[in-house]
């Protein structure tokens, strides 16, 4: 079965500081990671295409990611960043598409998780920006914390023409007591009630205890989104290289396969390829080279 990795990153710390990589615990990923580092891991795991996702809220990063995508057959799509509150967001998105690799722009993301206002997504200027993203035919990735999920649900209702992609299940408190599951689950189900929402099966290992997670620990959280969204609205993402804090690339993919092992073949195909391809409008894999 072909696999699309719908969520990974790259960064070069010699070009730009990644301020979020701080503290002793983050030391294993406080270095540069490039496409050349990912390619052998992805190919060995049977990954045919990936979606490269922004990490910092700066105008310089997205053109760089698009250039990388234009030069590499593995990266089929880019989720970039633009200032949703800017009056000219529509023009900015149009300009990004005119850049080298601009045809690979498939979505936009903002670090909503860092916004102190839990209702940031509902600001009039943000909603106007989200409408511009919809008009451009792009998706919007939601990187939010559990307490921000209610605002995300309202935003999804307010911009029905936009597909909202929930990153990392909304960062549930996997490492906390199981009693913490239900408040998050209720908020996730409220978001999933809107048909223009999908979810990434990603980021679970780093929301769990990094040194002691197991598939059994992850299963209640994965089962919740499988039930809420269904396989046709769920997509696999590695969250590489952030996942390296808790697990290697192959381990993350193996865990996702175990968490979806009870599904039928077509349902698994949706999670590991179909949903991401449809939602992001990804192009198919490049033609295979002829062999003698």
PLY file of the C-alpha trace (Angstrom):
ply
format ascii 1.0
element vertex 292
property float x
property float y
property float z
element edge 291
property int vertex1
property int vertex2
end_header
0.00 0.00 0.00
1.31 3.44 -0.94
1.72 5.88 1.95
1.41 9.65 1.99
3.03 11.30 4.99
0.72 14.28 5.43
2.77 16.11 8.04
6.50 16.66 8.44
8.92 19.55 8.78
12.41 20.63 7.80
14.49 23.49 9.16
17.98 24.92 8.92
19.13 26.53 12.16
21.97 28.28 10.31
19.36 30.18 8.31
16.74 30.80 10.98
16.45 30.14 14.68
13.65 27.82 15.79
12.81 29.48 19.08
10.35 26.76 20.05
13.19 24.21 20.27
14.36 25.18 23.74
15.23 23.40 26.97
17.22 20.26 27.67
14.46 17.88 26.63
14.41 19.31 23.11
18.16 18.94 22.60
17.84 15.88 20.28
16.15 17.99 17.60
18.05 21.25 18.12
19.89 20.94 14.82
19.14 21.22 11.12
16.94 18.66 9.36
16.61 18.59 5.57
14.79 16.64 2.89
17.93 14.60 2.31
17.68 13.37 5.91
14.06 12.34 5.47
14.19 10.74 2.01
15.90 7.44 2.90
13.63 7.01 5.93
10.50 7.70 3.89
11.50 5.50 0.98
12.37 2.61 3.29
8.94 2.94 4.90
7.09 2.87 1.57
6.16 6.55 1.63
5.57 7.82 -1.91
4.77 11.47 -1.15
4.79 13.94 1.73
3.32 17.24 2.85
5.88 19.71 4.19
4.49 21.94 6.94
5.69 25.32 8.18
7.26 25.76 11.62
7.60 29.52 12.14
5.32 32.47 11.48
7.53 34.47 9.15
7.06 35.51 5.54
10.47 34.19 4.48
9.87 30.53 5.30
7.06 29.62 2.89
8.94 30.61 -0.31
11.87 28.54 0.94
9.64 25.51 1.49
8.10 25.91 -1.96
11.58 26.01 -3.51
12.46 22.78 -1.70
9.27 21.15 -2.96
9.96 22.23 -6.54
13.34 20.50 -6.43
12.26 17.23 -4.82
9.93 14.49 -6.05
9.07 13.36 -2.52
7.36 16.59 -1.39
3.97 16.76 -3.09
2.52 19.62 -1.08
3.42 22.50 1.22
1.38 23.94 4.06
2.83 27.41 4.46
2.16 30.52 6.52
0.71 33.92 5.80
-0.66 36.62 8.06
-4.38 35.89 8.07
-5.08 39.27 9.67
-3.47 41.27 6.85
-5.90 43.05 4.51
-4.04 41.75 1.46
-3.98 38.06 2.37
-5.65 37.07 -0.92
-2.99 38.89 -2.92
-0.25 37.29 -0.81
-1.57 33.81 -1.49
-1.75 34.59 -5.21
1.85 35.85 -5.15
3.05 32.70 -3.36
1.54 30.59 -6.11
3.53 32.51 -8.69
6.83 31.58 -7.02
9.00 28.58 -7.96
7.17 25.60 -6.49
4.04 27.67 -5.97
1.88 24.96 -7.52
2.78 22.82 -4.51
1.10 25.19 -2.05
-1.83 23.20 -0.67
-2.62 24.85 2.65
-1.92 27.50 5.25
-1.19 27.21 8.97
-0.67 29.54 11.92
0.56 28.65 15.40
-2.82 29.22 17.02
-1.57 27.16 19.98
0.66 30.11 20.91
-2.11 32.69 20.82
-3.22 33.72 24.35
-6.78 34.39 23.19
-8.65 31.03 23.08
-11.06 32.58 20.58
-8.36 33.95 18.26
-9.81 32.01 15.33
-13.07 33.93 15.72
-11.63 37.41 15.39
-13.25 39.22 12.44
-9.90 39.81 10.74
-8.95 36.14 11.13
-12.29 34.95 9.76
-11.80 37.28 6.80
-8.39 35.71 6.23
-9.81 32.20 6.49
-12.41 33.11 3.87
-9.57 34.22 1.58
-7.84 30.86 2.10
-11.07 29.11 1.10
-11.44 31.33 -1.96
-7.89 30.39 -2.99
-8.86 26.70 -2.90
-6.44 25.90 -0.08
-6.91 23.98 3.17
-6.29 25.40 6.63
-4.28 23.38 9.15
-5.33 23.81 12.77
-2.51 23.54 15.29
-4.47 24.12 18.48
-4.59 23.00 22.08
-7.66 21.27 23.53
-9.08 24.45 25.07
-9.02 26.09 21.62
-11.07 23.34 19.94
-14.46 24.97 20.65
-13.42 28.11 18.75
-12.17 25.91 15.91
-15.61 24.29 15.67
-17.31 27.68 15.49
-14.83 28.81 12.82
-15.54 25.68 10.78
-19.24 26.48 10.91
-18.56 30.10 9.98
-16.42 29.30 6.92
-18.14 26.21 5.48
-16.28 26.49 2.19
-12.91 25.92 3.86
-11.51 22.52 4.80
-10.04 22.62 8.31
-7.33 20.02 8.99
-6.80 19.27 12.68
-3.11 18.64 13.33
-2.02 16.12 15.97
-5.60 15.39 17.13
-5.65 18.81 18.80
-2.72 17.86 21.04
-4.63 15.77 23.60
-3.16 15.18 27.07
-2.08 11.60 26.33
0.53 11.65 29.09
-2.10 12.61 31.69
-4.50 10.33 33.49
-7.08 8.59 31.26
-9.76 10.71 32.93
-8.52 13.60 30.79
-9.71 11.86 27.64
-13.40 12.73 27.84
-13.23 16.56 27.90
-10.94 16.48 24.85
-13.09 13.83 23.16
-16.24 15.93 23.52
-14.50 18.92 21.92
-13.10 16.79 19.10
-16.51 15.30 18.36
-18.04 18.78 18.23
-15.42 19.78 15.64
-15.89 16.57 13.67
-19.64 17.23 13.47
-18.83 19.78 10.78
-18.34 18.04 7.41
-15.59 20.46 6.33
-13.17 19.14 8.97
-10.59 16.36 8.81
-7.94 15.17 11.24
-4.33 14.05 11.12
-3.33 10.88 12.93
-0.09 12.50 13.97
1.83 13.77 16.95
0.52 11.21 19.44
3.90 9.83 20.50
5.13 13.27 21.57
1.94 14.00 23.51
2.48 10.73 25.40
5.32 9.98 27.80
8.30 9.98 25.45
10.10 7.12 27.16
7.24 4.76 27.96
4.49 5.15 25.34
2.92 2.06 23.84
0.32 1.45 21.17
-2.10 0.51 23.95
-1.61 3.94 25.54
-2.28 5.68 22.23
-5.25 3.56 21.20
-8.11 5.31 23.11
-7.13 8.64 21.57
-6.77 7.20 18.08
-10.03 5.28 18.39
-11.81 8.52 19.34
-10.82 10.33 16.15
-11.43 7.25 14.03
-14.96 7.11 15.38
-15.53 10.87 15.19
-14.11 11.58 11.74
-14.08 8.15 10.11
-11.23 6.86 7.92
-12.28 9.04 4.97
-11.55 12.14 7.06
-8.39 10.92 8.75
-4.82 11.08 7.38
-1.49 9.78 8.63
1.33 12.18 9.46
4.72 11.38 10.96
5.46 14.81 12.48
9.12 14.10 11.67
11.58 15.21 12.96
9.67 16.27 16.09
8.67 12.63 16.53
12.35 11.79 17.13
11.87 13.00 20.69
9.83 9.86 21.34
10.20 7.52 18.35
11.92 7.06 15.02
10.19 7.47 11.67
9.56 3.75 11.14
8.27 3.36 14.71
5.70 6.11 14.22
4.44 4.55 11.00
4.33 1.09 12.59
2.31 2.51 15.50
-0.18 4.11 13.10
-0.52 0.83 11.23
-1.16 -1.00 14.50
-3.75 1.58 15.56
-5.62 1.09 12.28
-5.02 -2.64 11.90
-8.67 -3.49 12.58
-9.87 -1.46 9.59
-10.63 -2.87 6.18
-8.20 -2.46 3.30
-10.03 0.48 1.71
-10.37 2.22 5.07
-6.65 1.88 5.70
-5.97 3.15 2.20
-7.96 6.26 3.03
-5.98 6.93 6.22
-2.58 6.32 4.67
-3.11 7.80 1.21
-6.58 8.73 0.04
-7.64 11.41 2.51
-4.44 13.43 2.21
-4.44 13.13 -1.58
-8.04 14.32 -1.80
-7.97 17.08 0.82
-4.68 18.61 -0.32
-5.20 17.90 -4.02
-1.86 16.15 -4.26
-0.49 15.10 -7.58
0.25 11.44 -8.16
3.76 9.98 -7.85
6.19 10.74 -10.69
6.34 8.10 -13.43
8.66 5.21 -12.74
11.85 5.19 -14.78
12.02 2.44 -17.38
14.37 -0.40 -16.51
16.10 -2.82 -18.82
0 1
1 2
2 3
3 4
4 5
5 6
6 7
7 8
8 9
9 10
10 11
11 12
12 13
13 14
14 15
15 16
16 17
17 18
18 19
19 20
20 21
21 22
22 23
23 24
24 25
25 26
26 27
27 28
28 29
29 30
30 31
31 32
32 33
33 34
34 35
35 36
36 37
37 38
38 39
39 40
40 41
41 42
42 43
43 44
44 45
45 46
46 47
47 48
48 49
49 50
50 51
51 52
52 53
53 54
54 55
55 56
56 57
57 58
58 59
59 60
60 61
61 62
62 63
63 64
64 65
65 66
66 67
67 68
68 69
69 70
70 71
71 72
72 73
73 74
74 75
75 76
76 77
77 78
78 79
79 80
80 81
81 82
82 83
83 84
84 85
85 86
86 87
87 88
88 89
89 90
90 91
91 92
92 93
93 94
94 95
95 96
96 97
97 98
98 99
99 100
100 101
101 102
102 103
103 104
104 105
105 106
106 107
107 108
108 109
109 110
110 111
111 112
112 113
113 114
114 115
115 116
116 117
117 118
118 119
119 120
120 121
121 122
122 123
123 124
124 125
125 126
126 127
127 128
128 129
129 130
130 131
131 132
132 133
133 134
134 135
135 136
136 137
137 138
138 139
139 140
140 141
141 142
142 143
143 144
144 145
145 146
146 147
147 148
148 149
149 150
150 151
151 152
152 153
153 154
154 155
155 156
156 157
157 158
158 159
159 160
160 161
161 162
162 163
163 164
164 165
165 166
166 167
167 168
168 169
169 170
170 171
171 172
172 173
173 174
174 175
175 176
176 177
177 178
178 179
179 180
180 181
181 182
182 183
183 184
184 185
185 186
186 187
187 188
188 189
189 190
190 191
191 192
192 193
193 194
194 195
195 196
196 197
197 198
198 199
199 200
200 201
201 202
202 203
203 204
204 205
205 206
206 207
207 208
208 209
209 210
210 211
211 212
212 213
213 214
214 215
215 216
216 217
217 218
218 219
219 220
220 221
221 222
222 223
223 224
224 225
225 226
226 227
227 228
228 229
229 230
230 231
231 232
232 233
233 234
234 235
235 236
236 237
237 238
238 239
239 240
240 241
241 242
242 243
243 244
244 245
245 246
246 247
247 248
248 249
249 250
250 251
251 252
252 253
253 254
254 255
255 256
256 257
257 258
258 259
259 260
260 261
261 262
262 263
263 264
264 265
265 266
266 267
267 268
268 269
269 270
270 271
271 272
272 273
273 274
274 275
275 276
276 277
277 278
278 279
279 280
280 281
281 282
282 283
283 284
284 285
285 286
286 287
287 288
288 289
289 290
290 291
